[in-house]
Amino acid sequence: MEAFEYEALPGRVVFGAGSRVRIAAECARLGASRVLVVASASGSATADALAEQLGERWVRRWSEVAEHVPVDLAERARDAARDASVDCVVCIGGGSAVGLAKAVVLEIDAPIVAVPTTYAGSEMTPMYGLTGEHKHTGRDPRVLPRVVVYDPELTLDLPVAVSVASAVNALAHCVEGLYGPGANPVTSLAALEGIRVLVQAVPQLASDARDLDTRAGLLYGAYLAGTVIATVGVGIHHRTCHVLGGSFGLGHAACNAVVLPHAIAYNAPAIPGIVGRVADAMASGDPAATTYDLVADAGLPVSLRDLGLPESALDTAAELVAHETGPNPRVVDVASVRAMLDGAWHGVRPSSPAPRLTA
């Protein structure tokens, strides 16, 4: 076995149906007395119920959130937190709500209690993003939530299209977690389990989107995905999505759903063994095509064109992706990235055939 390094991140996870009733107790456990609640639209009902739980600990609610966390929004939320002398931030919602909470605590000394209602996985990571002219991402232990409360009941009403796109985002975390710069045997086990769970659960949404076991499986997969990407880091897939979102305004989850099959195919020639393990976890001989089919079968867009990206933007996007991508299994150059983006723009079904492997 090859030598490796692995730094486990601190944090507490509370997982289970109905676990939202424990949010206030978790705040008390942290010693919080002045709580700011950041709640997106998907978390508004839970926020309303939380007010009674928190009682006098509730001092401010913030409901304005936006994808990619615009810098001006982050500054206004920080000012509100300072004015209220906040000592804890509870964020309820998807990745945008979690991202805003992270932006707040970058400058406010307060722990985060995260209550995710999608499968973004950012609640498990010390990574953050802020968008001005371009999207800036960073890593800081201060933004890692101290407690994450996973309640699958909060995801039952998440629309199928949003659910699938968000789940493919989690799937991307697992796939990139197998070849990212910090990959190791521990994270790879979690990544493969996440892939297995997510690929099994996504098609089940079509038959019963409110099945609690399916929703719990998706949330479990998203949790695993978050723990993986938190320690491993990212490659060409996520750098591409950050460029397309931060510089061209594409939605992050939808962008992940389109790009992931092409990113798998891009890297496949350089990592046949890893692609074989992904194929085995997916119970499929072609991970890129299988991922594409997951998205297409759910009726989601499969092309960047359908997401609104003009073809004229591909050259600039390729240059930005090539410039911003760090360690990656296959060499990243403008021409190769441009070819990958062209396939994604046209919605071509990519292929990465791989041998089936045993565990």
C-alpha positions as CSV (number, residue, x, y, z in Angstrom):
1,M,0.0,0.0,0.0
2,E,1.2,3.5,-0.8
3,A,1.9,6.0,1.9
4,F,-0.7,8.7,2.5
5,E,-1.8,11.5,4.7
6,Y,-5.3,12.0,6.0
7,E,-6.5,14.8,8.3
8,A,-10.0,14.1,9.6
9,L,-12.0,17.2,10.1
10,P,-13.8,18.0,13.4
11,G,-17.6,18.2,13.6
12,R,-20.8,16.7,14.8
13,V,-23.5,15.1,12.7
14,V,-27.1,14.5,13.8
15,F,-28.9,12.3,11.2
16,G,-32.4,11.0,11.1
17,A,-36.0,11.7,10.3
18,G,-37.4,14.4,12.6
19,S,-34.0,15.5,13.8
20,R,-34.8,19.2,13.1
21,V,-36.4,19.3,16.6
22,R,-32.9,19.1,18.0
23,I,-31.5,22.2,16.4
24,A,-32.1,24.4,19.4
25,A,-30.6,21.9,21.7
26,E,-27.5,21.8,19.5
27,C,-27.2,25.6,19.7
28,A,-27.5,25.3,23.5
29,R,-24.8,22.7,23.5
30,L,-22.5,25.2,21.8
31,G,-23.3,27.7,24.4
32,A,-25.0,30.0,22.0
33,S,-27.2,32.8,23.4
34,R,-27.6,35.1,20.3
35,V,-28.5,33.2,17.1
36,L,-28.7,34.5,13.6
37,V,-30.9,32.2,11.4
38,V,-30.1,32.2,7.7
39,A,-32.9,30.6,5.8
40,S,-33.5,30.3,2.1
41,A,-37.0,29.8,0.6
42,S,-36.6,26.0,1.0
43,G,-35.9,26.4,4.7
44,S,-38.4,29.0,5.6
45,A,-41.0,26.7,7.2
46,T,-38.3,25.1,9.4
47,A,-37.0,28.5,10.3
48,D,-40.5,29.5,11.4
49,A,-40.7,26.5,13.6
50,L,-37.2,27.0,15.0
51,A,-38.2,30.5,16.4
52,E,-40.3,28.8,19.1
53,Q,-37.5,26.3,19.9
54,L,-34.9,29.0,20.3
55,G,-36.9,31.4,22.3
56,E,-34.8,34.3,23.5
57,R,-31.7,32.9,21.7
58,W,-33.3,34.0,18.4
59,V,-32.0,37.6,17.7
60,R,-32.1,37.9,13.9
61,R,-33.3,36.2,10.8
62,W,-31.8,36.7,7.3
63,S,-33.8,35.4,4.3
64,E,-31.9,36.9,1.3
65,V,-29.6,34.3,-0.2
66,A,-28.2,34.0,-3.7
67,E,-26.1,31.4,-5.6
68,H,-22.4,31.9,-5.6
69,V,-22.6,34.4,-2.7
70,P,-22.2,37.9,-4.1
71,V,-19.7,39.9,-2.2
72,D,-22.2,42.8,-1.5
73,L,-24.7,40.3,0.0
74,A,-22.1,38.8,2.2
75,E,-21.1,42.3,3.5
76,R,-24.7,43.2,4.4
77,A,-25.3,39.9,6.2
78,R,-22.1,40.4,8.2
79,D,-23.2,43.9,9.2
80,A,-26.5,42.4,10.4
81,A,-24.7,39.8,12.4
82,R,-22.4,42.4,14.0
83,D,-25.3,44.7,14.8
84,A,-27.1,41.8,16.6
85,S,-23.9,40.7,18.4
86,V,-24.4,37.2,17.0
87,D,-22.6,34.3,18.6
88,C,-24.0,31.4,16.5
89,V,-25.3,31.1,12.9
90,V,-27.9,28.5,12.0
91,C,-28.3,28.1,8.2
92,I,-31.3,26.2,6.8
93,G,-31.6,25.5,3.1
94,G,-29.3,24.5,0.2
95,G,-25.8,25.4,-0.7
96,S,-26.5,29.1,-1.1
97,A,-27.7,29.4,2.5
98,V,-24.7,27.4,3.8
99,G,-22.4,29.5,1.6
100,L,-23.7,32.7,3.0
101,A,-23.4,31.5,6.6
102,K,-19.8,30.7,5.8
103,A,-19.2,34.1,4.4
104,V,-20.6,35.6,7.6
105,V,-18.4,33.6,10.0
106,L,-15.3,34.4,7.9
107,E,-15.3,37.8,9.8
108,I,-17.6,37.0,12.7
109,D,-16.4,34.7,15.5
110,A,-19.3,32.3,15.6
111,P,-19.9,28.6,15.0
112,I,-22.3,27.4,12.3
113,V,-25.1,24.9,12.8
114,A,-26.1,23.7,9.3
115,V,-29.4,22.2,8.4
116,P,-29.2,21.2,4.7
117,T,-32.4,20.8,2.6
118,T,-30.6,19.8,-0.6
119,Y,-27.7,17.5,-1.4
120,A,-25.0,20.1,-2.0
121,G,-22.6,18.7,0.6
122,S,-21.0,22.1,1.4
123,E,-22.1,21.8,5.0
124,M,-19.3,19.2,5.5
125,T,-16.5,21.3,4.1
126,P,-14.2,24.2,5.1
127,M,-14.4,25.6,1.6
128,Y,-16.2,28.8,0.7
129,G,-16.9,30.9,-2.3
130,L,-17.5,34.6,-2.9
131,T,-18.4,36.2,-6.2
132,G,-17.4,39.7,-7.4
133,E,-16.3,40.1,-11.0
134,H,-15.3,36.4,-10.8
135,K,-15.9,33.7,-8.3
136,H,-13.2,33.4,-5.6
137,T,-13.0,30.2,-3.6
138,G,-11.0,29.5,-0.5
139,R,-10.5,27.2,2.4
140,D,-10.6,28.2,6.1
141,P,-11.3,26.0,9.1
142,R,-13.5,28.8,10.6
143,V,-16.3,28.2,8.1
144,L,-16.6,24.4,8.7
145,P,-19.9,23.9,10.5
146,R,-19.6,22.7,14.0
147,V,-22.9,20.7,13.8
148,V,-24.8,19.4,10.8
149,V,-28.4,18.3,11.3
150,Y,-29.6,16.0,8.5
151,D,-33.4,15.5,8.5
152,P,-34.6,13.7,5.3
153,E,-38.1,14.9,6.0
154,L,-37.0,18.4,5.0
155,T,-36.2,17.1,1.5
156,L,-39.5,15.4,0.8
157,D,-40.9,18.4,-1.1
158,L,-37.8,19.2,-3.1
159,P,-38.8,19.0,-6.7
160,V,-37.5,16.0,-8.6
161,A,-35.5,18.1,-11.1
162,V,-33.8,20.1,-8.4
163,S,-33.2,16.9,-6.4
164,V,-31.5,15.1,-9.3
165,A,-29.3,18.0,-10.2
166,S,-28.3,18.4,-6.5
167,A,-27.7,14.7,-6.2
168,V,-25.5,14.7,-9.3
169,N,-23.5,17.5,-7.6
170,A,-22.9,15.1,-4.7
171,L,-22.0,12.4,-7.1
172,A,-19.4,14.7,-8.6
173,H,-17.9,15.2,-5.2
174,C,-17.5,11.4,-4.9
175,V,-16.1,10.9,-8.3
176,E,-13.6,13.8,-8.0
177,G,-12.8,12.5,-4.5
178,L,-11.2,9.4,-6.0
179,Y,-8.6,11.3,-7.9
180,G,-8.3,14.7,-6.1
181,P,-4.9,15.8,-4.7
182,G,-5.7,14.5,-1.2
183,A,-7.3,11.2,-2.1
184,N,-6.4,8.3,0.2
185,P,-7.8,4.9,1.1
186,V,-10.2,6.3,3.8
187,T,-11.8,8.9,1.6
188,S,-12.0,6.5,-1.4
189,L,-14.1,4.1,0.7
190,A,-16.5,6.9,1.5
191,A,-16.5,8.0,-2.2
192,L,-17.3,4.6,-3.6
193,E,-20.1,4.1,-1.0
194,G,-21.5,7.5,-1.9
195,I,-21.5,6.7,-5.6
196,R,-23.3,3.4,-5.0
197,V,-26.0,5.0,-2.8
198,L,-26.6,8.0,-5.1
199,V,-26.7,6.1,-8.3
200,Q,-29.2,3.6,-6.8
201,A,-31.4,6.3,-5.2
202,V,-31.7,8.9,-8.1
203,P,-33.8,6.8,-10.4
204,Q,-36.1,5.9,-7.5
205,L,-37.2,9.5,-7.3
206,A,-39.2,9.0,-10.5
207,S,-41.4,6.3,-8.9
208,D,-42.0,8.0,-5.6
209,A,-40.3,11.4,-4.9
210,R,-41.7,11.4,-1.3
211,D,-40.3,8.0,-0.3
212,L,-38.5,8.7,3.0
213,D,-36.0,5.8,2.5
214,T,-35.0,7.2,-0.9
215,R,-34.6,10.7,0.5
216,A,-32.6,9.4,3.4
217,G,-30.3,7.5,1.0
218,L,-29.7,10.7,-1.0
219,L,-29.0,12.7,2.1
220,Y,-26.6,10.0,3.3
221,G,-24.8,10.0,0.0
222,A,-24.6,13.8,0.0
223,Y,-23.1,13.6,3.5
224,L,-20.5,11.1,2.4
225,A,-19.7,13.2,-0.7
226,G,-19.2,16.3,1.5
227,T,-16.8,14.6,3.8
228,V,-14.8,13.3,0.8
229,I,-14.4,16.6,-1.1
230,A,-13.7,18.4,2.2
231,T,-10.4,16.6,2.6
232,V,-9.5,15.6,-1.0
233,G,-9.9,18.8,-3.0
234,V,-11.2,19.2,-6.5
235,G,-10.1,18.8,-10.1
236,I,-11.2,19.9,-13.5
237,H,-14.9,19.2,-13.0
238,H,-15.5,21.6,-10.1
239,R,-13.2,24.2,-11.5
240,T,-15.2,24.1,-14.7
241,C,-18.5,24.5,-12.8
242,H,-17.1,27.4,-10.7
243,V,-16.0,29.2,-13.9
244,L,-19.3,28.6,-15.6
245,G,-21.3,29.7,-12.5
246,G,-19.1,32.5,-11.3
247,S,-18.2,34.1,-14.6
248,F,-21.3,33.2,-16.7
249,G,-24.1,32.9,-14.2
250,L,-25.0,29.3,-14.7
251,G,-26.7,27.5,-11.8
252,H,-24.3,25.4,-9.8
253,A,-26.3,22.2,-9.5
254,A,-27.6,22.2,-13.1
255,C,-24.1,22.9,-14.3
256,N,-22.7,19.9,-12.4
257,A,-25.4,17.7,-14.0
258,V,-24.3,18.7,-17.5
259,V,-20.5,18.8,-17.0
260,L,-19.9,15.7,-14.8
261,P,-20.3,13.1,-17.6
262,H,-17.8,15.0,-19.8
263,A,-15.3,15.5,-17.0
264,I,-15.4,11.7,-16.3
265,A,-14.7,11.1,-20.0
266,Y,-12.0,13.7,-20.0
267,N,-10.0,12.1,-17.2
268,A,-10.8,8.5,-18.0
269,P,-7.7,7.8,-20.2
270,A,-5.4,8.9,-17.4
271,I,-7.1,6.9,-14.6
272,P,-8.4,3.6,-16.0
273,G,-8.2,1.9,-12.6
274,I,-10.2,4.6,-10.9
275,V,-12.8,4.7,-13.6
276,G,-13.1,0.9,-13.3
277,R,-13.8,1.3,-9.5
278,V,-16.4,4.0,-10.4
279,A,-18.0,1.6,-12.9
280,D,-18.1,-1.1,-10.3
281,A,-19.8,1.1,-7.8
282,M,-22.3,2.2,-10.4
283,A,-22.9,-1.4,-11.6
284,S,-22.2,0.0,-15.0
285,G,-19.5,-0.5,-17.7
286,D,-19.5,3.1,-18.7
287,P,-19.6,5.7,-15.9
288,A,-19.7,8.8,-18.2
289,A,-22.6,7.4,-20.2
290,T,-24.4,6.2,-17.0
291,T,-24.1,9.6,-15.4
292,Y,-25.4,11.3,-18.6
293,D,-28.4,8.9,-18.6
294,L,-29.2,9.7,-15.0
295,V,-29.6,13.3,-15.9
296,A,-31.4,12.7,-19.2
297,D,-33.8,10.2,-17.8
298,A,-34.9,12.7,-15.2
299,G,-35.7,15.2,-17.9
300,L,-33.0,17.6,-16.9
301,P,-30.9,19.7,-19.5
302,V,-27.9,17.8,-20.8
303,S,-26.2,20.6,-22.6
304,L,-24.7,23.9,-21.7
305,R,-26.6,25.4,-24.5
306,D,-29.9,24.5,-22.8
307,L,-28.6,26.2,-19.6
308,G,-28.2,29.5,-21.5
309,L,-24.5,29.6,-22.2
310,P,-23.7,31.2,-25.6
311,E,-21.4,29.2,-27.8
312,S,-19.3,32.4,-28.2
313,A,-18.4,32.0,-24.5
314,L,-16.6,28.7,-24.9
315,D,-13.2,30.0,-25.8
316,T,-13.1,32.3,-22.8
317,A,-14.4,29.6,-20.5
318,A,-11.8,27.2,-21.7
319,E,-9.0,29.7,-21.0
320,L,-10.4,30.4,-17.5
321,V,-10.8,26.7,-16.7
322,A,-7.3,25.8,-17.9
323,H,-5.8,28.7,-15.9
324,E,-7.7,27.9,-12.6
325,T,-7.5,24.1,-12.5
326,G,-4.8,22.8,-10.3
327,P,-3.8,19.1,-9.8
328,N,-5.8,16.8,-12.2
329,P,-5.1,13.3,-13.5
330,R,-5.0,14.4,-17.1
331,V,-3.0,17.4,-18.3
332,V,-5.3,20.4,-18.5
333,D,-4.7,22.7,-21.5
334,V,-6.9,25.2,-23.3
335,A,-7.4,23.0,-26.5
336,S,-8.4,19.9,-24.5
337,V,-10.8,21.8,-22.2
338,R,-12.3,23.6,-25.2
339,A,-13.1,20.2,-26.8
340,M,-14.6,19.0,-23.5
341,L,-16.8,22.1,-23.3
342,D,-17.8,21.8,-26.9
343,G,-19.2,18.3,-26.2
344,A,-21.0,19.6,-23.1
345,W,-22.4,22.6,-25.0
346,H,-23.9,20.3,-27.7
347,G,-25.1,17.8,-25.2
348,V,-23.2,14.9,-26.7
349,R,-23.5,11.6,-24.8
350,P,-19.9,10.9,-23.7
351,S,-18.3,7.5,-23.1
352,S,-15.7,6.2,-20.7
353,P,-15.8,2.4,-21.0
354,A,-14.0,0.7,-18.2
355,P,-13.5,-2.9,-17.0
356,R,-15.7,-4.0,-14.1
357,L,-13.5,-4.5,-11.0
358,T,-14.1,-6.3,-7.8
359,A,-13.7,-4.5,-4.4
